């Protein structure tokens, strides 16, 4: 019985070490994972896509452009250039690559959700107008 308890303890310690190692690998990627999770699971692309198609994409691109400018001024790399896949783009060029990648990820998340690949994870039930009018705040229930 004592041998079993020792082996169980070794097993639990090894499991804990595996968990810690996995967390150490995932923590640096947490912001990107959160970015993908938000745009994939929290945004209703059936409503957003028509807005983007009617010209809203220009607002997104403008926000991306301003982000590159502000980020490039606030946080230049220490030696004046980035190192991306063997390339050495300038400060603003590197920031433009990063922001372009983030905007591309947004579009890919929308494409995946609209394709139906997420299934029931991305269901956004419509709120009926009757529920909205009688939400318990007394709106529309006033006697004149």
Buried (B, 14 or more C-beta within 10 A) or exposed (E): EEEEEEEEEEEEEEEEEEEEEEEEEEEEEEEEEEBBEEBBEEBEBEEBBEEBEEEEEEEEEEEBEEBBEEBBEEEBBEEEBBEEEEEEBBBBBBBBBBBEEBBEBBBEBBEBBBEEEBEEEBEEEEEEEEEEEEEEEEEEEEEE
